[in-house]
């Protein structure tokens, strides 16, 4: 085996050797492969090599095979769990002008159907005792220590007790003699009935669920000559590809306007076959996908129209006693319900598979094993680390890794393309991924606009915001949901789970909690911009803006100026007024709040929504709207005159209401004083100080007199108020207007 020379690494790339080797080993080193079970776990197999693989997020994979075959038959060996998807997606194209004439494969019968076709003696057969009982009447050869005995199986009986059973097999010899043999002494029974032995083997296959892992051969008959250049495509279940990302901020300017975005995908090859120099594509998005059984025959349940009359001859009537009712013919005994054996799920595809495909797969593994040498890579890494240790002075530290070094150590080899509502990553170079292994495919390596910011979520349980990276996806690709690792100043600072990011969209990736910043929130709602919209039948319609004000008081103790983005959910019908330069998304918006290096910053976020209300003439908001309309001076003179009368009545009502409020306050004070006087007189009693009692009585009389006078004035004002309200209702009903 050829040895890989020890690489001579520069100082800039030596620090990244081990992470790079970890990625290489993750993609190339799989678990130990058992070559003996190649056929068992193989998926769709054919003489045509796999040339294209497209993986989707919906759990399916699109495969293309291309090549030349001799003859007019194309055979595909398919795992049973893949047959349904292959049948509903198979496409065969002959580049030489031919076409597929027929597509044939063995019919799939259900386990219940196959069990029902077996002889009744083998449907529930178990061990030796059960077989001897079930095969009663069959000719067999019984082997015991005393010799071999041939005869017909008569039956099995226990001549012992339940605690100490002694099972015996009775055999009828050719001469008609019945012989008894202990079950314990019987070493073997060879059944000479061919139908029973074949049925028993079939029953065992069904119990093993062999049909679930035995490969199915699909045969395509082609028209035309003896040579065909074919392109065959189909869809089978496959694991989804898993993206992961890395965001790197520059160590010199962590709050700068550019960050490095790197992304890769983990691709799992569980197709049962190696992908050798295949064109790989990864599709972002989730197309609809489902299972539909086109393989298992469907039996239509037909109605049973058999006449209900008995199919046997009528028996003669039974004798009847004169004192009893007529006799009845007994119904035939019901047959036992048929049951099936237990089912054990198989795993993978069965059979020895010593065909041409297996030999080719083994030859491929032996010839391509040289491409994956994890031991050599580890030795190279150890040699490089030893050389680096020799060169490094005693006590020196590892050199910090810059963003440019990380960018140069990573290369994205994909191109993007929109396909309907999906986005597809096309790997630029053919890839080779062995079966039962995973590979890392780099998809993104680009500088994008971004910076380090603070990110606060409203209704959060904590008053502290998060450290986050805000960046814009101008890579030209759609970024699927996946984990994101964040690096700053050459060190790992946190990680997050990013969502799906469309092309050109901005995203926030929070990675750490910032305890040195405290956010306090207060809110209130006001009506602003009240306008008169309509007056009809005494009802006044006004329009206004309901303004919600969210005031944030932020204390910054980091010592550095930074921007805080407050994330709020967008409400239907509400418009953001302040700040004007917020980051808008489909369901959220982010309000930027510039924070000083130290101190407290107060910032208000305003949202508004139009409101239309129908009010009565006595609502203060209606009076405000009419006063604003009259003050504006844009109304017709007749309408302005009518509205002035309404305002005059409102002013008079306001004065009366003010006087009534003053009287009500005075009356309440007099009532309190009367209660105090009555309480004092009750304490003095009838035998107390007469002078004091007379004085309290005179005071109470004066208070009552004044209270009665105030009460009369209040009643008069209330009557005047009622008359004015009546006039106001009549006056407003005379007005009919709308803008």
C-alpha positions in Angstrom: 0.0 0.0 0.0 1.3 3.4 -0.9 2.2 5.7 2.0 1.1 9.3 2.0 4.1 11.6 2.6 4.0 13.8 5.8 2.6 17.2 4.7 4.6 20.3 5.5 2.2 22.8 6.9 2.5 26.6 7.2 1.8 28.4 10.5 -1.4 29.8 9.2 -3.0 26.4 8.4 -1.4 24.2 11.2 -3.9 25.4 13.8 -6.8 24.2 11.7 -5.3 20.7 10.8 -7.2 18.8 13.5 -10.7 20.3 12.8 -10.2 19.7 9.1 -9.2 16.1 9.7 -12.2 15.7 11.9 -14.4 16.8 9.0 -12.6 14.5 6.6 -12.8 11.5 9.0 -16.5 12.2 9.7 -17.2 12.0 6.0 -15.1 9.0 5.1 -15.0 6.7 8.1 -18.1 4.7 8.6 -18.8 1.8 10.8 -17.4 -1.7 9.9 -18.9 -3.0 6.8 -20.0 -6.6 6.7 -19.4 -7.7 3.1 -21.4 -10.9 3.7 -24.7 -8.9 4.1 -24.2 -6.8 1.0 -27.2 -8.3 -0.8 -29.3 -8.3 2.4 -29.1 -4.5 2.9 -28.8 -3.5 -0.8 -31.5 -1.3 -2.2 -32.3 -0.9 -5.9 -29.6 -2.7 -7.9 -28.9 -2.8 -11.6 -26.0 -3.1 -14.0 -26.5 0.6 -14.8 -24.4 2.8 -12.4 -25.9 5.6 -10.4 -25.1 8.9 -12.1 -27.3 11.4 -10.2 -28.7 11.7 -6.7 -31.1 14.4 -5.5 -32.0 14.4 -1.8 -35.1 16.1 -0.5 -36.2 17.3 3.0 -39.4 15.2 2.7 -37.6 11.8 3.2 -37.2 10.7 -0.4 -34.3 10.6 -2.8 -34.4 10.9 -6.6 -31.9 8.6 -8.4 -30.8 8.4 -12.0 -28.9 5.5 -13.6 -27.4 5.7 -17.0 -25.4 3.4 -19.3 -25.5 0.9 -22.1 -26.9 -2.7 -21.9 -26.9 -5.6 -24.3 -30.1 -7.4 -24.9 -33.7 -6.4 -24.5 -34.1 -7.0 -20.8 -33.3 -4.5 -18.0 -33.5 -6.0 -14.5 -33.8 -4.1 -11.3 -33.5 -5.9 -8.0 -35.6 -3.9 -5.4 -36.0 -4.1 -1.7 -39.6 -4.8 -0.9 -40.0 -1.6 1.2 -38.9 0.4 -1.9 -41.2 -1.2 -4.4 -44.2 1.1 -3.8 -42.1 4.3 -4.5 -40.3 2.8 -7.5 -43.6 1.7 -9.1 -45.1 5.2 -8.8 -42.0 7.0 -10.1 -40.1 4.7 -12.5 -39.1 6.3 -15.8 -37.1 4.5 -18.5 -35.7 6.5 -21.5 -33.9 4.9 -24.4 -31.6 7.4 -26.1 -31.4 5.1 -29.1 -35.1 5.6 -29.9 -36.5 2.4 -28.3 -39.0 2.3 -25.5 -40.2 0.1 -22.7 -42.7 -2.5 -23.9 -43.6 -4.2 -20.6 -42.7 -3.9 -16.9 -43.1 -7.1 -15.0 -42.6 -8.2 -11.4 -43.9 -11.0 -9.2 -47.3 -10.3 -7.6 -47.3 -9.6 -3.9 -49.7 -11.7 -1.9 -50.7 -10.8 1.6 -49.6 -13.1 4.4 -53.2 -14.0 5.2 -53.9 -15.0 1.6 -50.7 -17.2 1.5 -51.6 -18.8 4.9 -55.1 -19.6 3.8 -53.7 -21.5 0.8 -51.6 -23.9 3.0 -52.9 -27.3 4.2 -54.8 -27.0 7.4 -52.3 -29.3 9.2 -49.4 -26.8 8.8 -51.1 -23.5 9.6 -50.4 -23.6 13.4 -47.8 -26.4 13.6 -45.3 -26.1 16.4 -42.7 -28.5 17.8 -42.4 -32.3 17.6 -45.5 -33.0 19.7 -47.6 -30.5 17.8 -46.4 -31.8 14.4 -47.2 -35.4 15.4 -50.6 -34.4 16.5 -51.3 -32.1 13.4 -50.1 -34.7 10.9 -52.4 -37.5 12.0 -52.8 -40.0 9.2 -49.6 -39.1 7.4 -47.0 -41.7 6.6 -43.8 -41.1 8.4 -40.5 -42.8 9.6 -39.9 -42.5 13.3 -36.3 -42.9 14.6 -35.8 -44.1 18.2 -32.8 -45.8 20.0 -34.5 -49.1 19.2 -34.5 -48.5 15.4 -36.5 -46.9 12.7 -40.2 -47.6 12.4 -42.4 -46.7 9.3 -46.1 -46.3 9.5 -49.0 -43.9 9.7 -49.3 -41.4 12.6 -52.4 -42.3 14.6 -52.2 -39.8 17.5 -50.5 -38.6 20.7 -51.7 -39.3 24.2 -50.6 -38.7 27.8 -50.6 -41.9 29.9 -49.0 -40.1 32.9 -50.3 -37.4 35.1 -50.3 -33.6 34.7 -47.3 -33.2 37.1 -45.4 -36.1 35.5 -46.6 -36.4 31.9 -45.7 -39.4 29.7 -46.5 -38.6 26.1 -46.7 -41.5 23.7 -47.0 -41.6 19.9 -49.1 -44.3 18.4 -47.9 -45.6 15.0 -49.9 -48.0 12.8 -47.5 -50.3 10.9 -48.1 -51.7 7.4 -49.3 -54.9 8.9 -52.0 -53.1 10.9 -50.2 -53.4 14.2 -50.3 -50.3 16.5 -47.0 -49.6 18.3 -46.4 -47.0 21.0 -43.3 -44.9 21.2 -42.2 -42.4 23.9 -42.0 -38.9 22.7 -38.9 -38.3 24.7 -37.1 -41.2 23.0 -38.0 -40.1 19.4 -35.0 -38.4 17.8 -36.6 -37.6 14.5 -39.7 -37.9 12.4 -39.5 -37.9 8.6 -42.8 -37.1 7.0 -43.2 -38.9 3.7 -46.1 -36.7 2.5 -44.6 -34.1 0.0 -47.5 -31.7 0.3 -47.2 -31.5 4.0 -43.4 -30.9 4.0 -43.7 -28.2 1.3 -46.5 -26.5 3.3 -44.5 -26.6 6.5 -41.6 -24.9 4.8 -43.9 -22.3 3.4 -45.5 -21.7 6.8 -42.0 -21.3 8.3 -41.2 -18.7 5.6 -44.3 -16.8 6.5 -43.6 -16.9 10.2 -40.1 -15.5 9.4 -41.7 -12.8 7.3 -39.2 -13.7 4.6 -41.2 -11.9 1.9 -40.5 -8.6 3.6 -36.7 -8.8 3.0 -36.4 -11.0 0.0 -35.5 -8.9 -3.0 -38.0 -8.4 -5.8 -36.8 -8.5 -9.4 -38.4 -5.9 -11.7 -37.9 -6.8 -15.4 -38.3 -4.1 -18.2 -38.6 -5.5 -21.7 -37.3 -3.1 -24.3 -38.0 -2.7 -28.0 -35.5 -2.0 -30.8 -32.1 -3.5 -31.3 -29.8 -5.5 -29.0 -28.0 -2.4 -27.6 -29.7 0.3 -25.6 -28.4 3.5 -24.1 -30.7 4.0 -21.1 -31.5 6.6 -18.5 -33.5 5.1 -15.6 -34.9 7.3 -12.8 -37.0 6.6 -9.7 -37.7 7.8 -6.2 -37.1 5.8 -3.0 -37.1 6.6 0.7 -33.9 8.3 1.9 -32.8 10.1 5.0 -33.0 13.9 4.8 -29.8 15.9 4.4 -28.8 17.9 7.5 -27.3 21.4 7.2 -25.0 23.1 9.7 -23.5 26.6 9.6 -20.8 28.7 11.2 -20.7 32.5 11.6 -17.3 34.1 12.2 -16.8 37.7 13.3 -13.5 39.4 12.6 -11.2 39.5 15.6 -10.1 43.1 14.7 -13.6 44.5 14.3 -16.2 42.2 15.9 -19.0 44.8 15.4 -18.0 45.4 11.8 -20.2 45.3 8.7 -19.1 41.9 7.4 -19.2 38.4 8.9 -18.1 35.0 7.4 -20.8 32.5 6.7 -19.8 28.9 6.2 -22.2 26.0 5.7 -22.0 22.3 5.0 -24.4 19.4 4.8 -24.3 15.9 6.3 -25.4 13.4 3.6 -26.2 9.8 4.6 -25.9 7.1 2.0 -28.3 4.3 3.1 -29.3 3.3 -0.4 -27.6 0.0 -0.3 -25.1 0.8 -3.0 -22.0 3.0 -3.3 -22.3 6.3 -5.1 -19.3 6.5 -7.4 -18.6 9.8 -9.0 -22.3 10.7 -8.9 -23.7 14.2 -9.4 -25.3 15.1 -6.0 -27.9 17.8 -5.5 -29.6 18.9 -2.2 -33.0 20.4 -2.4 -34.2 23.0 0.2 -37.9 23.1 0.9 -40.3 20.3 1.6 -42.2 19.0 -1.4 -45.3 16.9 -0.7 -44.5 13.2 -0.5 -46.5 10.1 0.5 -46.7 6.3 0.3 -49.1 4.6 -2.1 -49.3 0.8 -2.5 -49.3 -0.2 -6.1 -47.7 -3.5 -5.5 -50.1 -5.5 -3.3 -53.1 -6.9 -5.2 -56.4 -5.5 -4.0 -59.2 -7.9 -3.5 -62.7 -6.5 -4.0 -65.1 -7.7 -1.3 -68.1 -9.1 -3.3 -71.5 -9.7 -1.8 -72.3 -13.3 -1.0 -75.6 -14.2 -2.8 -75.6 -17.9 -2.0 -79.1 -19.1 -1.3 -79.8 -19.5 2.4 -81.3 -23.0 1.9 -79.2 -25.9 3.4 -76.9 -27.7 1.1 -77.5 -31.1 2.6 -80.4 -33.5 2.4 -83.4 -33.0 4.6 -83.4 -35.3 7.6 -86.5 -37.2 8.5 -88.6 -35.6 11.2 -87.9 -36.6 14.8 -90.6 -38.3 16.8 -92.7 -35.8 18.7 -94.5 -36.3 22.0 -98.0 -35.1 22.2 -97.3 -32.9 25.3 -94.2 -31.1 23.7 -93.7 -28.7 20.8 -92.4 -29.8 17.4 -88.8 -31.0 17.1 -86.0 -29.0 15.5 -83.1 -30.0 13.3 -79.7 -29.1 15.0 -77.5 -26.7 13.0 -74.1 -28.0 11.8 -71.2 -27.0 14.1 -69.4 -23.8 13.3 -66.0 -24.1 11.8 -63.0 -22.7 13.7 -61.8 -19.2 12.9 -58.6 -19.3 10.9 -55.7 -17.6 12.6 -52.3 -16.7 11.3 -48.9 -17.3 12.9 -46.9 -14.6 14.6 -45.2 -12.1 12.5 -41.5 -11.1 13.0 -40.4 -8.1 11.1 -37.3 -8.7 8.9 -34.5 -6.3 8.6 -33.1 -5.5 5.2 -33.0 -7.6 2.0 -32.4 -11.4 2.3 -30.8 -14.0 0.1 -27.2 -14.9 -0.4 -26.9 -12.7 -3.5 -23.8 -14.2 -5.0 -24.7 -12.7 -8.4 -22.8 -10.4 -10.7 -23.8 -7.3 -8.7 -22.3 -8.6 -5.4 -19.0 -9.5 -7.2 -18.9 -6.1 -8.7 -19.6 -4.4 -5.4 -16.8 -6.4 -3.7 -14.4 -5.6 -6.5 -15.3 -1.9 -6.1 -14.6 -1.9 -2.4 -11.3 -3.6 -2.8 -10.2 -1.3 -5.6 -11.4 1.9 -3.9 -10.4 1.2 -0.3 -7.2 3.1 -1.0 -9.1 6.4 -1.2 -10.1 6.3 2.4 -7.0 6.0 4.7 -8.0 7.3 8.2 -4.8 5.8 9.8 -2.6 7.6 7.3 -4.4 10.9 7.9 -4.0 10.4 11.7 -0.3 9.7 11.3 0.1 12.8 9.1 -1.7 14.9 11.8 0.5 13.5 14.6 3.7 14.2 12.5 2.6 17.7 11.8 1.8 18.3 15.5 5.2 16.9 16.5 7.0 19.2 14.0 5.0 22.2 15.2 5.9 21.4 18.8 9.6 21.2 17.9 9.5 24.6 16.1 7.5 26.4 18.8 9.6 28.0 21.5 9.2 26.8 25.1 6.2 28.5 26.8 4.8 30.0 23.6 1.0 29.9 22.9 -0.9 28.9 19.8 -1.3 31.6 17.3 -4.8 33.1 17.1 -6.8 32.1 14.0 -8.2 35.0 11.9 -11.3 35.1 9.8 -9.3 35.1 6.6 -7.5 31.9 7.7 -10.8 30.2 8.3 -12.2 31.4 4.9 -9.1 30.0 3.0 -9.3 26.7 4.8 -12.9 26.1 3.5 -14.2 25.8 -0.1 -17.8 25.7 -1.2 -18.3 23.7 -4.4 -22.0 24.2 -5.2 -24.2 26.3 -7.5 -27.8 27.3 -6.7 -30.9 27.0 -8.8 -34.6 27.7 -8.1 -36.9 24.8 -9.1 -40.5 25.9 -8.7 -41.1 26.6 -5.0 -37.9 24.8 -4.1 -34.2 25.7 -4.1 -31.6 23.2 -5.2 -27.9 23.0 -4.3 -25.9 21.3 -7.2 -22.5 20.0 -6.2 -20.1 21.2 -8.8 -17.9 18.0 -8.8 -19.0 14.4 -8.8 -18.8 12.8 -5.4 -18.1 9.3 -4.1 -19.9 8.2 -1.0 -19.6 4.5 0.1 -22.7 2.7 1.2 -23.6 3.0 4.9 -21.4 6.1 5.4 -21.9 9.8 5.8 -20.2 12.7 4.0 -19.8 16.4 4.6 -20.5 18.6 1.6 -19.6 22.2 1.8 -22.3 24.5 0.4 -21.6 28.1 1.6 -18.3 30.0 2.2 -18.9 33.8 1.8 -18.6 37.1 3.5 -22.1 38.6 4.1 -23.3 41.9 5.6 -23.6 41.4 9.4 -22.6 42.7 12.8 -22.7 41.8 16.5 -25.9 43.2 18.1 -28.2 42.8 21.1 -31.5 41.0 20.6 -34.5 41.3 23.0 -37.6 39.2 22.9 -40.8 40.9 24.2 -42.6 38.9 27.0 -39.3 37.2 27.8 -38.9 35.7 31.3 -35.6 37.6 31.7 -35.0 41.4 31.6 -31.7 40.8 29.8 -31.3 40.7 26.0 -29.2 38.2 24.0 -26.0 38.7 22.2 -26.8 38.0 18.5 -25.3 38.1 15.1 -27.5 40.0 12.6 -26.6 39.2 9.0 -28.2 39.4 5.5 -28.4 36.3 3.4 -27.0 37.6 0.1 -25.3 34.3 -0.7 -27.8 33.6 -3.5 -28.8 30.4 -1.7 -31.7 29.4 0.5 -30.5 28.4 4.0 -32.4 25.5 5.5 -33.0 25.2 9.2 -29.9 23.9 11.1 -27.5 24.5 14.0 -25.2 27.6 13.8 -21.9 27.9 15.7 -20.6 31.4 16.3 -16.9 32.4 16.5 -15.5 35.7 17.7 -11.9 36.8 18.0 -10.8 33.3 17.1 -12.8 31.5 19.9 -16.2 29.8 20.1 -18.7 32.0 21.9 -22.0 30.2 21.5 -24.4 28.4 19.2 -28.0 28.6 18.1 -30.6 26.9 16.0 -31.3 28.9 12.9 -34.5 28.9 11.0 -35.1 28.8 7.2 -33.7 31.9 5.6 -34.7 33.0 2.1 -32.4 34.7 -0.3 -32.0 38.4 0.5 -33.6 38.1 4.0 -32.1 39.3 7.2 -31.8 37.0 10.2 -30.8 37.3 13.9 -28.9 34.4 15.5 -28.9 34.8 19.3 -26.0 32.9 20.9 -25.5 34.2 24.5 -27.3 36.0 27.3 -26.0 39.5 28.1 -26.4 40.1 31.8 -24.9 43.6 31.8 -27.8 45.1 29.9 -31.3 45.4 31.6 -34.5 46.2 29.8 -37.6 47.6 31.4 -40.9 48.0 29.5 -44.0 50.1 30.0 -47.0 50.6 27.7 -50.2 52.7 27.2 -52.9 53.2 24.6 -54.3 56.6 23.4 -56.7 57.9 20.8 -55.2 60.4 18.4 -56.4 62.2 15.3 -60.2 62.1 16.1 -62.3 63.1 13.1 -66.0 63.4 12.4 -67.1 61.0 9.8 -71.0 60.9 9.8 -74.1 62.2 11.7 -77.3 60.3 11.1 -80.4 59.7 13.2 -78.9 61.1 16.3 -75.8 58.9 16.1 -72.3 60.4 15.5 -69.6 58.3 13.7 -66.0 59.3 14.4 -62.7 58.0 13.1 -59.4 58.0 15.1 -56.1 56.3 15.4 -55.6 54.0 18.4 -51.9 54.5 19.2 -50.1 51.9 21.3 -46.9 53.3 22.9 -44.2 50.9 24.2 -41.5 52.7 26.2 -38.2 50.8 26.8 -35.8 51.9 29.5 -32.5 50.2 28.8 -29.5 50.3 31.2 -26.2 49.5 29.4 -23.2 48.5 31.6 -21.0 46.9 29.0 -18.9 50.1 28.4 -19.4 49.8 24.6 -21.9 51.4 22.3 -24.1 48.8 20.6 -27.5 48.6 18.9 -30.4 46.7 20.7 -33.0 45.2 18.4 -36.4 44.6 20.1 -38.4 41.8 18.5 -42.2 42.3 18.5 -44.9 40.3 16.8 -46.7 42.0 13.9 -50.4 42.4 14.7 -52.9 42.4 11.8 -54.2 45.9 11.1 -51.5 47.7 13.1 -48.9 49.9 11.5 -45.5 50.7 12.9 -45.0 54.5 13.2 -41.8 54.7 15.2 -39.0 53.9 14.6 -39.3 54.3 10.8 -36.2 52.1 10.0 -37.3 48.9 11.6 -36.4 45.5 10.2 -39.6 44.0 8.9 -40.3 40.3 8.5 -43.3 38.2 7.7 -44.5 37.7 11.3 -42.1 39.9 13.3 -40.4 43.3 13.2 -37.2 44.4 14.9 -37.0 47.9 16.3 -33.4 49.2 16.5 -32.5 51.1 19.7 -29.0 52.7 19.7 -27.4 52.4 23.2 -24.7 54.6 24.5 -21.6 53.1 26.0 -22.9 53.7 29.5 -26.0 55.0 31.2 -29.7 54.7 30.5 -31.5 55.1 27.2 -35.2 55.6 26.8 -36.9 54.8 23.5 -40.5 54.6 22.5 -42.0 52.2 19.9 -45.4 53.4 18.4 -48.0 51.3 16.6 -51.3 52.6 15.4 -54.5 51.2 13.9 -57.5 53.0 12.5 -60.7 52.9 14.7 -64.2 53.7 13.7 -66.7 54.3 16.5 -70.5 55.0 16.5 -71.3 57.2 19.6 -74.3 58.9 21.1 -74.6 62.6 21.3 -73.8 62.6 25.0 -70.3 60.9 24.6 -67.5 63.5 25.3 -65.5 62.1 22.3 -68.4 63.0 19.9 -68.3 66.6 21.3 -64.5 66.8 20.8 -64.9 65.6 17.1 -67.7 68.2 16.4 -65.7 71.0 18.0 -62.7 70.2 15.8 -64.9 70.1 12.7 -66.4 73.5 13.5 -63.1 75.0 14.4 -61.6 73.9 11.1 -63.9 76.2 9.2 -64.4 73.9 6.2 -68.1 73.1 6.7 -71.1 74.6 4.8 -72.6 77.6 6.6 -75.9 75.8 7.3 -74.2 72.8 8.8 -71.9 75.0 10.8 -74.9 76.9 12.2 -76.6 73.7 13.3 -73.5 72.3 14.9 -73.0 75.6 16.8 -76.4 75.2 18.3 -75.4 71.7 19.4 -72.2 73.1 20.9 -74.1 75.9 22.7 -76.4 73.3 24.3 -73.3 71.2 25.2 -71.7 74.2 26.9 -74.9 74.9 28.9 -75.1 71.3 29.9 -71.5 71.5 31.0 -72.1 74.4 33.2 -75.2 72.8 34.8 -73.2 69.5 35.3 -70.5 71.5 37.0 -73.0 73.2 39.4 -74.7 69.9 40.1 -71.3 68.3 41.0 -70.6 71.2 43.4 -74.0 70.8 45.0 -73.6 67.1 45.3 -70.2 67.6 47.1 -71.8 70.1 49.5 -74.8 67.9 50.2 -72.5 64.9 50.9 -70.7 67.1 53.5 -73.9 68.1 55.2 -75.2 64.5 55.3 -72.0 63.5 57.0 -72.4 66.3 59.6 -76.0 65.2 60.3 -74.8 61.7 61.0 -72.2 63.0 63.5 -74.8 65.1 65.3 -77.3 62.3 65.6 -74.5 60.0 67.0 -73.6 62.6 69.6 -77.2 63.0 70.7 -77.6 59.3 71.0 -74.6 59.2 73.3 -76.0 62.0 75.6 -79.3 60.2 75.9 -82.5 61.7 77.4 -80.9 62.5 80.8 -77.8 64.2 79.6 -76.9 67.9 79.6 -80.0 69.7 78.4 -78.1 72.8 77.2 -75.8 70.7 75.1 -78.8 68.7 73.7 -80.6 71.9 72.8 -77.5 73.3 71.1 -77.1 70.1 69.1 -80.8 70.2 68.2 -80.5 73.8 66.9 -77.4 72.9 64.9 -79.1 69.8 63.4 -82.1 72.0 62.4 -79.9 74.5 60.6 -78.0 71.7 58.8 -81.2 70.1 57.7 -82.5 73.4 56.4 -79.4 74.1 54.4 -79.4 70.5 53.1 -83.0 70.8 52.0 -82.2 74.1 50.2 -79.2 72.5 48.4 -81.4 69.5 47.5 -84.0 71.8 45.9 -81.4 73.6 43.8 -80.0 70.2 42.7 -83.5 69.1 41.7 -84.0 72.3 39.7 -80.7 71.9 37.9 -81.4 68.3 37.2 -84.7 69.3 35.6 -83.0 71.9 33.5 -80.4 69.3 32.5 -83.1 66.9 31.4 -84.7 69.6 29.3 -81.4 70.5 27.7 -80.6 66.8 27.0 -84.0 66.5 25.3 -83.3 69.6 23.2 -79.8 68.2 22.3 -81.3 64.9 21.1 -83.9 66.8 19.0 -81.2 69.1 17.6 -78.8 66.3 16.6 -81.6 64.3 15.0 -82.2 67.2 12.6 -78.7 66.9 11.2 -77.8 64.4 8.5 -74.2 64.6 7.2 -71.3 62.5 6.1 -67.9 63.4 4.6 
